[in-house]
Structures are given as C-alpha cells and as structure tokens.
Amino acid sequence: MDYGEVIGECLAQEKIKMLFSLSGAHILPIYEGCIKNDIQIIHFRDERAAVHAAEGFARVTKRIGVACITAGVGLTNGITGIASAYSDNIPLLILAGRHSIIDEGKGGLQELYGVDICKSITKWSWCAYDGENIPRFLKEGIWRAIIPTPGPTLLEIPFDVLMKEAEEWNSKCYGEPIHNKKVKVEGDPLEIKKAVELLITAERPLIIAGDDAYWSEAGEAIAELVNKLMIPIYGTRLGTGVVDESSPLAVHRAWRTKITKSADVILTFGVNFWHGEGYGEPPVFSNDAKVIQVDPDQKRLYHNVKPKLAICGDSKSVAQQMLSFIEKYSNLSKNSGWLKTISEIKESFEQNNKKELERFKNAKPIHPAVLGYEMNKFVKERKPITVIDGADCVSYVEKWIKASYIGQIIPINPLGVVGNGIPLGIGAKLGAPDKTVLVNIGDGGFGICGMEIETAARYEIPLLTVVANNSAWGATYSLLKFIYGKDTAPIAALKEGIRYDKIAEELGGIGIYVEDPDHINKALNEGFSLLQNKKPVVLNIVINREVFGPIYTGRIAPLFYRPRPKKISISIQYPFEEEHRFLYPGSIIEDYNNLQFTPIVDTKRKSTTNDGS
C-alpha cells in the first residue's frame, strides 16, 4: 500500500465523493487510491477547468471541492482556477504532483516549486516531504480551507513520496473527519444590542447580504430580520437572493447605487468591499452612513470601511441574536417613506429597461438587452442555478436577471476571470444533480474552456449553455472603439459566423442556432426540454458587437488615459431622453453612432512615475 492509496482512504473518510482532475504521471498513485475507495474521478481536458469545476461543486454543496493536478505545467495550468477560488473565497483542496525529492535541483521532469508559486493565491501551501505526515497535512489543508474566510489550500506531494510503502498506516490513524464542521461564532451581546437600536431608529436602513450569509446558512434568519423590520436588502455575490429579488424589499444590483449612497444605517453580513462594491466609499456609499459590519473573520473587519460597529461573528448566529433582541421592542417602524422611495427608483429603472427593450426588440443582430430580458423570463420560470461568465455582453444579462433563492446566481468573478463558466457549470450540476444549471457565456469565454462540453457529454452531464456570440472580445472591442477610435477595434474582433452550436454537436452535445430575437424564448425552452437526453445543450445566439454595454462606461474608461490626471470627468452626450441613463456603475449607451466622449483633463499635471500615475 503506497501513500497514493493513503490519500484515497483519507479523502473517503472525509466523505469526498468526487475528485476533479486531469491525469499526469506524477499523480497516478492518487488515482489508484481514489478508485479503490470509490471516489469518482471527473477527468477534464485542462487543469484550469478541473479546478473551476471543483469550485462550482463547492459553491452549490457548501462543502470543500477537491482538485488534483499534476506537476510542473499541470500546476501552472491550474493557477487561474486557484487564483479564482482565492479571490472569491471558495473552499478548495488542491492536491498537486511534484518532481521526486531525489531529483531536486537536477532539472528533473516537470521540476517546479508549487508551494512558492501558490503562496499568494492560497490560504495555506505545503509540501509533504515525508509520507507519514500526509494524513495530518490533508486534515490541516481541509480545515484551513473551510474556516472563515474560506479559500483554497495546496498540498504538493513529491512522486517518490507517493510511491513509498505506507508500512505503519491504518485507517484509524486519520481520526475524526472535519469536512462538515461549521465554525459558529456568536457576536458580543452588547454590540448586538447597539446594532439593533441603530437599525430600529434609522430613517433609511439597509441590509447587505454577502458571501458569509450563504456559507453560514444565514438566509432564513436574515430574511426574517428583513421582514420583521421591513428593511430593504441588497444581496451581493453569493448573498444574492436571500429575499427573492422580485420582492418589494429587494434591492437589485443593477440600481443599488441610488440606495446604498442614501442609506443612513447599513448592516452588512459577510460583505467583501471590493471594487465591485466601490470599496465601500463614495459615490457608491455615503461617508455619513453608520455601518454595522458583521463578519466571522476578524481580518475582514475594518477592511476598506470604517464601521460604527464591528461585530465578529458568523452571519447566522448574529442574525439570530438580533432576532432575539427585536422581540423586546414594540411599535417598530415600517420605514414606509424609505420603501416608497425604493419602489419609485425600482419602477423608474424597470420602465427604462422596458423602453430600451421596446427600442431594440426587433433589431438584428440581436441586441444583448433583448437576450437579457429573455434570459430573465426563463430564469424566473425555471429557477436554474445560473452561472454568469463574461464581461460586456453578459452585463446586460446581469442587469435583468433576478435571483429567486440564495445561491442561485454564480456571478462574475472578482478577479475578472473569463472562460470559467462551463467547468463551473459542470461542477455545479454534479453537486446539485436535481437542479437545472444554466451557463451564460460570451464567445470569447467559450474559446477558453469550450472543449469541456466534451467532458459534459462524456459524463452525461445535462448542462444548458447560452453563448452570446458577438464575434468579439466585446469589452475590449468597445473600449478600443470608444477611447482610441474605430480603426483600433478590429484588434479585438473574432471571426464572424462561427457555429458554436455545431462545435457542440461534434463534441457529443446538442446545438441550437438563434439569430432572430423572436426565437430566443422558444430556443431556451427547447434546450431545457432536450436536457432529458443527458447531453449538454449549447445555444449559439448571435448578438450585435457594436453595442457598448453597461460595464465600461463609468469609472473604468478614464483609467486608460496617461498621464493619469488628478481630476477627470466624462461628458456623454445623449440624443435621447435623460431617463435612459442607467448607472451600473456607468451608463448604458443606446445610440452608439451619436455618442461623444469628452475627457476633461488637468493638462498642467505632469507624470512623475514610469506608469504615468
């Protein structure tokens, strides 16, 4: 019995049922150990995809995902997946092959030092130089991955260590499994009392549910808090859908800025104040707002924000504590004036969406806003787990789609990863086999991991994928045209007329081609019905690449000017009604032919650094 088999036994004791991998000689002993312990190996075409799939599995199961990648280039191929999980706080254990210790420093086959490479993108990285300690290292890797704030860990095992005979091993050596342990941390009761008093006396309170609301299974308690206090809630990242986003109390991410910057008291549950949340600063948030920050990880408290109250505790425990305190109060405010304001903002946004839809509903090529509208109808009816992968074109989908339940939306990654959607969807479907899984991806992203449609076909995984095909890297195509002129845009163009539906068929799936906006709804429902064949279904929907989407017209565009000025503003001239202007975080531009971009630059400022900053 070698240490590859020991690893298989340890994983089995942790109730690990699936290993996401791409084979390589350095990890074959681990395969043998997994096979002997009835752990299914899901074999991908690229290590990056294997890690993304482990991430998708972890997201929907709330359990650790385990990926196994081979030495050297196998590890470097997996780096994007590991970095993605790190930026999104997803619990993964990465088992990595390594060159033999005896070949150290000789230039052996695939000699590379994964621990050093991965230190900045993992919570913990270790190399098992002796087999006897592998069970201990496995347990530590799992534990560090799942405790707040979760994230990936790496255990690198040299090949000669894996092949070594495990003479003293027996299964009792591993001890108690830890994979399903939840870290529960109650908040300070005095701080909880202060928080409740702030909430019930606020004029414009807001609750924001972040990732820990999902991981700590706090959705039900937070929803009860929302309904008892009649406080609006904005869900971000995995916290989206604590309250159905069709509810009058739900604030949608597409128009949340008008609410977040007006709120006077904000209660946050496990929120990451990253770029997508404006770092918790103006203009997305007000400096005058009293923030009550709840997080189980002390290191995340005070990060980018200056809370009035910082409560170290998991979201579920703290929400339940707050509910207990609220029972002592009567005549709670219904926040009717604040809720009316929110209702008016929501109505204005939706009316603007309808005007945009009416304007482009018959356009060919299909306008991405029309695709977003049809996708939302489908998601509302079928309630699939929905993976969002891409930038420019899918930002329209994000603008429309509303989550019905927490964990339904797997959003764009904070790292800006593109092309992860299909493997994420595969992992999600394997983790939630009774759920429909829908992947929305651009044609650029499809080119990165699109071959994993063959993986889905091989394992009979019925995955529904919608390719928004605009024959371009849409975000950079638009930016090049917008900032540098139309002559530069073709750099980011792709070949037109690529039949991704036919590629899917060649890979063992089912393809549907759509170029008429009236056929989108029918195609989505046809694709849903075809999933019963246990094959992946790919809808190739041709959309207009000349549309400048909602994601790049705000704060990002000025970053492309050098030298970077102290002050820069954008003047966008619209030939249509002012109310067609949406902030997400910039403006959705509908008439691209009449658009003017006027940077106002402080020309007296000189660049003082090499990068122009």
matplotlib code that plots the C-alpha trace (Angstrom):
import matplotlib.pyplot as plt

x = [0.0, 1.6, 0.8, -1.4, -3.8, -3.5, -4.7, -7.6, -8.6, -8.3, -10.4, -13.0, -13.1, -13.9, -16.8, -15.2, -17.1, -15.5, -12.0, -11.7, -8.6, -6.6, -4.2, -0.5, 2.2, 3.1, -0.4, -1.4, -0.9, -3.6, -5.9, -5.4, -6.2, -9.4, -10.6, -10.0, -12.1, -15.0, -14.1, -15.2, -12.6, -14.0, -11.4, -11.1, -9.2, -7.3, -6.2, -7.7, -11.1, -10.7, -10.1, -13.0, -15.3, -14.2, -15.1, -18.6, -19.1, -18.0, -20.3, -23.5, -22.8, -21.3, -18.6, -14.9, -14.1, -11.0, -8.9, -5.9, -3.3, 0.0, 3.4, 5.0, 2.9, -0.1, 0.2, 0.7, -2.3, -4.3, -3.1, -6.1, -8.5, -6.7, -6.5, -10.2, -11.2, -8.9, -10.4, -13.9, -13.3, -14.2, -13.0, -10.8, -8.1, -5.7, -3.6, -0.6, 2.0, 5.7, 9.0, 10.8, 12.9, 15.8, 15.7, 15.6, 17.7, 18.7, 16.2, 14.0, 10.8, 8.4, 10.5, 8.7, 8.1, 4.3, 4.3, 6.4, 4.3, 1.0, 1.7, 0.0, -3.2, -3.8, -4.6, -2.0, 0.5, 2.6, 4.9, 4.7, 8.4, 7.6, 4.6, 3.9, 2.6, 0.4, -2.8, -2.1, -1.3, -4.6, -6.6, -4.9, -5.4, -9.1, -9.6, -7.8, -9.8, -13.2, -12.8, -13.7, -12.8, -12.8, -10.4, -8.1, -5.2, -2.5, -0.7, 2.1, 3.3, 6.6, 6.3, 8.8, 6.9, 3.6, 5.2, 6.7, 5.3, 3.0, 4.1, 2.6, -0.7, -4.2, -7.4, -7.8, -4.7, -6.7, -9.0, -12.4, -13.4, -13.8, -15.3, -18.7, -17.7, -19.2, -17.4, -20.1, -19.2, -21.7, -21.4, -20.8, -24.4, -23.7, -22.7, -25.7, -28.0, -26.4, -26.8, -30.5, -31.0, -29.3, -31.4, -34.8, -34.1, -32.7, -34.7, -33.1, -31.8, -30.3, -29.2, -26.5, -26.0, -22.6, -20.9, -21.0, -24.7, -24.5, -21.7, -23.1, -26.6, -28.0, -30.5, -33.6, -32.6, -31.6, -34.9, -36.8, -34.9, -35.7, -39.4, -39.8, -38.1, -39.3, -35.8, -34.7, -32.0, -29.3, -27.7, -24.2, -22.2, -23.4, -25.6, -27.9, -31.4, -31.7, -35.0, -36.5, -35.3, -38.8, -39.9, -40.6, -38.0, -35.2, -32.7, -31.3, -27.5, -28.3, -29.8, -28.4, -26.1, -29.0, -30.0, -26.5, -25.4, -28.6, -28.9, -28.1, -27.6, -26.2, -26.0, -23.6, -23.3, -20.0, -19.6, -16.4, -16.0, -14.0, -14.0, -17.5, -18.9, -17.0, -14.7, -17.4, -16.7, -18.5, -20.0, -21.4, -21.7, -22.0, -19.3, -22.1, -23.7, -23.4, -22.1, -22.7, -20.2, -20.7, -18.0, -16.7, -13.2, -11.6, -9.2, -12.1, -13.4, -12.4, -11.2, -12.0, -14.7, -14.9, -17.8, -19.7, -19.9, -17.7, -19.2, -17.0, -19.5, -20.9, -23.9, -26.4, -25.6, -25.6, -28.9, -30.5, -29.1, -30.6, -34.0, -34.0, -33.3, -36.0, -38.6, -38.2, -39.3, -42.8, -44.2, -41.4, -41.1, -42.4, -40.0, -42.9, -41.3, -38.0, -39.7, -41.7, -38.5, -37.0, -40.2, -40.0, -36.4, -37.1, -40.1, -38.1, -35.3, -37.7, -39.6, -36.3, -35.4, -38.8, -38.1, -34.7, -36.3, -39.1, -36.5, -34.4, -36.8, -36.7, -33.1, -30.8, -28.2, -29.9, -29.4, -27.9, -30.6, -33.2, -31.2, -31.0, -34.8, -35.5, -32.9, -34.7, -38.0, -36.5, -34.7, -37.8, -39.9, -37.3, -35.3, -32.0, -28.6, -27.3, -23.6, -22.6, -19.3, -18.1, -17.9, -19.6, -22.4, -23.3, -23.5, -26.9, -27.9, -26.9, -29.0, -32.1, -31.8, -33.4, -32.5, -35.3, -33.2, -29.8, -27.0, -28.9, -26.6, -22.9, -21.7, -18.7, -15.5, -13.8, -10.6, -12.3, -11.9, -13.4, -14.0, -14.7, -18.4, -18.7, -16.5, -18.2, -21.5, -20.3, -19.2, -22.4, -24.5, -22.5, -23.0, -26.7, -27.9, -31.6, -31.2, -31.1, -27.8, -27.7, -24.4, -24.4, -21.0, -19.6, -18.0, -14.6, -15.1, -16.3, -12.9, -11.1, -12.9, -15.5, -13.9, -15.2, -18.6, -17.0, -16.3, -20.0, -21.0, -18.6, -20.1, -23.7, -24.0, -27.0, -25.7, -27.5, -25.1, -26.1, -23.3, -23.8, -21.9, -20.9, -17.8, -15.5, -13.9, -16.7, -15.4, -12.0, -13.6, -15.9, -13.2, -10.8, -13.5, -14.8, -11.4, -8.9, -11.2, -12.9, -9.7, -8.4, -11.5, -10.8, -7.8, -10.4, -12.7, -13.2, -14.1, -17.8, -20.2, -18.5, -21.1, -20.6, -23.8, -22.1, -18.9, -21.1, -22.6, -19.2, -18.2, -21.2, -23.7, -26.8, -26.6, -29.3, -28.6, -30.5, -30.3, -33.9, -34.9, -38.4, -36.8, -34.8, -37.6, -38.5, -34.8, -34.3, -37.3, -36.4, -32.9, -34.4, -36.5, -33.5, -31.6, -33.6, -31.3, -28.4, -26.4, -25.0, -27.1, -25.4, -27.5, -25.4, -27.2, -25.8, -25.8, -24.7, -21.0, -21.3, -23.3, -21.4, -22.6, -23.2, -20.0, -17.3, -18.8, -18.2, -15.1, -13.1, -12.8, -10.8, -8.1, -6.9, -5.6, -1.9, -0.6, -3.3, -4.8, -5.8, -9.3, -11.1, -14.7, -16.7, -19.3, -21.6, -24.0, -27.3, -29.6, -32.5, -34.3, -32.2, -34.0, -32.5, -29.3, -28.6, -25.7, -24.2, -21.7, -21.6, -24.1, -25.8, -25.3, -28.0, -27.2, -23.6, -23.4, -24.2, -22.0, -19.3, -16.7, -15.1, -12.4, -11.7, -8.0, -5.8, -3.2, -0.8, -0.2, 2.9, 3.6, 6.1, 6.3, 7.1, 3.5, 2.1, 0.3]
y = [0.0, 3.3, 6.8, 7.4, 4.8, 6.5, 9.8, 7.9, 6.5, 9.8, 11.5, 8.8, 9.3, 13.0, 11.8, 13.1, 11.6, 13.3, 14.3, 16.9, 16.3, 15.9, 12.9, 13.1, 10.6, 12.3, 11.8, 8.3, 6.8, 9.2, 7.9, 4.4, 5.3, 7.1, 4.2, 1.7, 4.0, 4.6, 8.2, 9.2, 10.9, 13.6, 13.9, 17.2, 18.5, 21.2, 21.6, 25.1, 23.6, 20.9, 23.5, 25.6, 22.6, 21.8, 25.4, 25.0, 21.9, 23.6, 26.6, 24.5, 21.9, 24.3, 21.6, 21.6, 20.8, 18.7, 19.0, 17.0, 18.4, 17.0, 18.5, 21.4, 22.7, 20.8, 23.1, 26.3, 25.4, 25.3, 28.6, 30.6, 28.3, 28.5, 32.3, 32.5, 30.5, 32.6, 35.9, 34.5, 32.8, 29.3, 26.3, 24.0, 21.5, 21.3, 18.1, 18.7, 16.3, 17.2, 16.0, 13.4, 14.6, 12.6, 14.8, 18.1, 20.7, 18.5, 19.7, 16.6, 16.0, 18.9, 20.2, 23.2, 24.5, 24.9, 25.9, 29.0, 29.8, 29.5, 31.3, 34.4, 32.7, 30.1, 30.3, 27.6, 25.8, 22.8, 20.2, 16.7, 15.7, 12.6, 10.2, 9.6, 13.2, 13.2, 12.4, 15.3, 17.6, 16.6, 17.4, 20.7, 21.6, 20.8, 22.7, 25.8, 25.8, 25.7, 28.1, 31.7, 33.3, 30.1, 29.7, 27.3, 25.3, 23.4, 20.2, 19.3, 15.6, 14.5, 11.5, 9.3, 10.1, 9.0, 5.7, 5.0, 2.0, 3.1, 0.4, 1.9, 3.2, 2.1, 4.0, 4.7, 6.9, 9.7, 10.4, 12.2, 13.8, 17.5, 18.3, 19.2, 21.2, 24.7, 27.4, 29.2, 32.5, 34.5, 38.2, 40.3, 40.7, 44.4, 45.1, 43.2, 45.4, 48.6, 47.3, 46.6, 50.0, 51.7, 49.7, 50.4, 54.2, 54.6, 56.6, 54.8, 51.5, 48.9, 45.3, 43.9, 40.1, 38.9, 35.6, 34.6, 34.8, 31.9, 29.9, 30.2, 29.3, 32.5, 33.1, 32.2, 34.2, 37.3, 37.1, 37.0, 40.1, 41.9, 41.1, 41.9, 45.2, 46.0, 46.9, 46.6, 44.2, 44.1, 40.8, 40.8, 37.8, 34.6, 36.6, 37.4, 36.0, 35.9, 37.6, 36.9, 39.8, 40.3, 41.3, 45.0, 44.7, 43.6, 46.0, 44.7, 45.2, 47.0, 50.0, 49.6, 52.7, 55.1, 53.2, 52.4, 56.0, 57.3, 54.8, 56.2, 52.8, 49.8, 46.3, 44.0, 40.3, 38.9, 41.5, 41.9, 45.6, 45.1, 47.1, 45.8, 47.4, 50.7, 49.8, 50.9, 54.5, 57.4, 57.6, 54.1, 54.6, 57.7, 58.6, 59.6, 56.2, 54.2, 50.8, 47.7, 45.2, 41.5, 39.0, 35.8, 36.7, 39.4, 40.2, 41.3, 43.8, 47.4, 46.4, 49.3, 50.6, 52.4, 50.7, 52.3, 48.8, 45.8, 42.5, 39.4, 36.5, 34.3, 35.7, 33.1, 33.4, 37.2, 37.4, 35.0, 37.1, 40.2, 38.5, 37.6, 41.3, 42.6, 40.6, 43.1, 46.0, 47.0, 49.6, 49.0, 51.4, 50.2, 52.5, 53.4, 56.6, 54.9, 51.9, 54.2, 55.9, 52.5, 51.4, 54.6, 54.0, 50.4, 51.4, 54.1, 51.6, 48.9, 51.4, 52.5, 48.8, 48.4, 51.4, 50.1, 46.7, 48.2, 50.2, 47.1, 44.2, 43.5, 44.5, 42.2, 41.2, 40.7, 43.4, 42.0, 43.7, 41.6, 38.4, 39.6, 40.1, 36.6, 35.0, 36.6, 35.3, 31.8, 32.0, 33.3, 30.4, 27.5, 28.8, 27.2, 27.7, 30.4, 30.9, 34.3, 34.2, 37.2, 40.9, 43.2, 41.2, 39.4, 42.6, 43.0, 39.6, 40.6, 43.8, 41.8, 38.6, 38.3, 35.6, 33.7, 32.0, 32.4, 30.7, 30.7, 33.1, 32.3, 35.8, 37.2, 36.6, 39.5, 38.6, 39.1, 35.5, 34.8, 31.3, 29.6, 29.2, 25.8, 24.0, 25.9, 24.7, 21.1, 21.2, 22.8, 20.2, 17.4, 18.9, 19.6, 16.9, 17.7, 21.3, 22.7, 24.5, 27.4, 28.9, 32.3, 32.9, 35.0, 33.6, 34.8, 32.8, 29.8, 29.8, 29.2, 26.2, 25.4, 22.0, 20.9, 20.4, 17.1, 16.4, 17.1, 14.8, 12.1, 12.0, 12.6, 15.9, 17.8, 21.4, 24.2, 26.8, 30.1, 31.6, 35.3, 35.4, 38.9, 37.8, 39.9, 40.3, 42.6, 44.6, 45.5, 45.8, 48.5, 50.2, 50.4, 51.9, 54.2, 55.6, 55.1, 55.2, 52.8, 51.8, 50.0, 48.0, 45.1, 44.1, 42.5, 41.2, 37.5, 35.6, 36.1, 33.2, 30.6, 27.9, 27.1, 25.0, 22.7, 22.5, 21.3, 18.6, 17.4, 17.2, 15.0, 17.6, 19.2, 22.6, 25.2, 28.3, 31.5, 34.8, 36.1, 37.8, 36.2, 32.7, 33.2, 32.1, 29.1, 28.0, 28.4, 26.2, 23.7, 23.5, 22.9, 20.0, 18.5, 18.2, 15.0, 13.3, 13.6, 15.7, 19.2, 21.7, 24.8, 27.7, 29.9, 33.3, 35.9, 39.3, 42.8, 43.5, 47.3, 47.7, 49.3, 47.6, 48.9, 47.7, 50.0, 53.5, 54.6, 54.6, 52.3, 54.3, 57.2, 54.7, 54.4, 58.0, 58.7, 60.7, 60.0, 63.4, 64.4, 65.0, 63.6, 63.5, 62.1, 64.0, 61.7, 63.4, 61.6, 62.2, 60.6, 61.1, 61.6, 58.9, 56.3, 56.7, 53.9, 53.6, 50.2, 51.6, 53.8, 54.5, 52.2, 53.8, 53.1, 55.2, 54.4, 56.4, 59.7, 59.2, 61.7, 61.1, 64.2, 63.7, 66.8, 66.6, 68.7, 69.3, 71.1, 67.9, 66.0, 62.3, 61.5, 57.8, 55.3, 54.1, 57.6, 57.5]
z = [0.0, -1.1, 0.0, -3.0, -1.5, 1.9, 0.3, -1.2, 2.2, 4.0, 1.4, 1.7, 5.5, 4.7, 2.6, -0.6, -3.5, -6.4, -7.5, -10.3, -12.3, -15.5, -15.4, -15.3, -14.3, -11.1, -9.6, -10.9, -7.4, -6.1, -8.8, -7.7, -4.1, -5.2, -7.4, -4.5, -2.2, -4.7, -5.3, -8.8, -10.9, -13.2, -15.9, -17.7, -20.8, -18.9, -15.2, -15.1, -15.9, -13.3, -10.6, -11.8, -11.7, -8.1, -7.3, -8.9, -6.8, -3.6, -4.3, -4.6, -1.9, 0.7, 1.1, 0.1, -3.5, -4.2, -7.4, -8.3, -10.8, -12.0, -11.5, -13.4, -16.2, -14.7, -11.7, -13.8, -16.0, -12.8, -11.4, -12.8, -11.2, -7.9, -8.0, -9.0, -5.9, -3.7, -4.9, -4.4, -1.1, -2.2, -0.1, -2.2, -1.5, -4.4, -4.5, -6.7, -8.0, -7.7, -9.0, -6.9, -4.0, -5.3, -8.5, -6.6, -8.4, -11.3, -13.8, -13.4, -15.3, -14.7, -11.8, -10.4, -6.9, -6.5, -2.8, -3.7, -6.7, -4.9, -1.6, -2.7, -4.0, -1.3, 2.4, 3.1, 0.9, 1.9, 0.5, 2.0, 2.1, 4.1, 3.7, 7.4, 7.8, 4.7, 6.7, 9.1, 6.1, 4.4, 7.5, 8.0, 4.4, 4.6, 7.9, 6.7, 3.5, 5.2, 8.2, 7.7, 5.4, 3.2, 0.3, -1.5, 0.1, -1.7, -0.7, -3.0, -2.9, -4.5, -6.7, -4.7, -1.5, -3.1, -4.3, -0.9, 1.0, 3.9, 6.4, 9.6, 8.1, 9.1, 8.6, 12.3, 12.2, 10.4, 13.3, 13.1, 9.8, 9.8, 6.3, 7.7, 10.7, 10.9, 12.7, 14.7, 16.4, 18.3, 18.4, 21.6, 23.1, 24.0, 20.4, 19.1, 21.3, 20.0, 16.4, 16.8, 18.3, 15.4, 13.0, 14.5, 14.9, 11.4, 8.8, 5.8, 6.9, 4.5, 5.0, 2.6, 2.5, 1.3, 0.9, 4.6, 4.5, 2.2, 3.7, 7.3, 6.0, 7.4, 4.6, 6.6, 9.7, 7.6, 5.6, 8.9, 10.1, 6.8, 7.0, 10.7, 10.5, 7.0, 6.0, 2.3, 1.4, -1.2, -1.9, -3.3, -4.7, -3.1, -0.8, -3.7, -3.3, 0.5, -0.3, -3.8, -5.9, -7.2, -3.7, -2.8, -0.1, -2.5, -4.0, -7.3, -8.0, -11.3, -9.5, -6.0, -6.0, -5.5, -2.4, -1.0, -1.2, 0.5, 3.4, 6.8, 8.6, 6.8, 8.3, 6.4, 6.7, 5.4, 2.6, 0.7, 0.0, -3.2, -6.4, -7.4, -4.2, -4.7, -1.8, 0.5, -0.5, -2.2, -4.7, -4.1, -0.4, 1.8, 4.3, 6.7, 6.8, 10.0, 9.0, 11.2, 9.9, 10.7, 9.7, 11.2, 10.1, 12.3, 9.4, 7.3, 9.8, 9.0, 5.6, 3.3, 5.6, 8.9, 10.7, 13.6, 15.0, 14.0, 15.2, 14.9, 14.4, 11.7, 9.9, 11.0, 14.7, 14.7, 12.7, 15.2, 18.1, 16.6, 16.2, 19.9, 20.8, 18.5, 20.4, 23.2, 21.1, 20.0, 17.6, 15.2, 12.2, 8.9, 7.0, 4.7, 3.3, 2.6, 1.0, -1.2, -2.4, -3.2, -5.0, -7.2, -8.1, -8.9, -11.1, -12.9, -13.7, -14.9, -17.1, -18.6, -19.3, -21.0, -23.2, -24.1, -24.8, -26.9, -28.9, -29.8, -29.6, -33.3, -34.0, -36.0, -35.0, -31.6, -29.1, -25.8, -23.8, -25.6, -24.7, -21.1, -21.0, -22.4, -20.1, -17.1, -18.2, -18.5, -15.1, -13.3, -14.6, -14.5, -11.5, -12.6, -10.9, -13.2, -14.0, -15.3, -17.3, -19.3, -19.3, -21.8, -23.2, -20.1, -18.1, -19.8, -18.5, -15.0, -15.4, -16.0, -14.0, -10.6, -8.1, -6.5, -3.9, -2.2, -4.1, -7.4, -9.1, -9.6, -10.6, -12.5, -10.5, -8.6, -10.4, -13.7, -14.8, -18.2, -19.7, -16.4, -16.9, -18.5, -15.9, -13.1, -14.5, -14.7, -11.1, -10.0, -11.9, -10.3, -6.9, -7.4, -9.8, -9.3, -10.3, -13.8, -14.4, -17.0, -18.1, -19.8, -21.6, -24.4, -27.5, -26.2, -23.0, -24.9, -26.7, -23.4, -21.8, -24.5, -25.2, -21.7, -23.5, -24.5, -20.8, -20.0, -22.9, -21.8, -18.3, -19.5, -17.7, -19.0, -18.9, -20.7, -22.1, -23.8, -26.0, -26.5, -29.8, -30.9, -32.7, -30.5, -27.2, -26.5, -23.6, -25.2, -28.7, -27.3, -25.3, -28.2, -30.4, -27.7, -26.5, -29.3, -32.4, -34.7, -36.5, -33.4, -32.7, -35.2, -33.0, -30.6, -33.3, -33.8, -36.9, -37.7, -38.3, -36.1, -35.4, -31.7, -31.9, -34.5, -32.4, -29.5, -31.7, -32.8, -29.1, -28.3, -27.3, -28.9, -30.7, -31.4, -33.6, -33.0, -34.9, -34.7, -31.4, -31.6, -31.4, -28.2, -25.8, -27.9, -28.1, -24.3, -23.6, -26.3, -24.8, -21.4, -22.7, -24.6, -21.3, -20.6, -23.2, -20.6, -23.0, -22.8, -24.9, -26.4, -27.8, -30.2, -30.1, -32.5, -31.0, -32.1, -31.3, -31.9, -28.6, -25.8, -22.7, -19.2, -17.6, -19.1, -19.4, -15.9, -13.7, -15.9, -19.1, -17.5, -16.4, -19.9, -20.1, -19.5, -17.8, -15.3, -14.2, -10.7, -12.0, -14.9, -15.8, -18.6, -20.7, -22.5, -24.9, -25.5, -28.4, -26.4, -23.1, -20.0, -18.1, -20.5, -18.5, -16.0, -13.6, -13.4, -12.4, -15.5, -18.2, -20.7, -24.0, -26.5, -29.5, -30.4, -33.6, -31.8, -28.8, -27.9, -25.3, -23.8, -21.2, -19.2, -18.2, -15.9, -18.5, -16.1, -14.1, -15.2, -14.9, -12.1, -12.4, -15.2, -15.4, -15.7, -12.3]

ax = plt.figure().add_subplot(projection="3d")
ax.plot(x, y, z, "-o")
ax.set_aspect("equal")
plt.show()
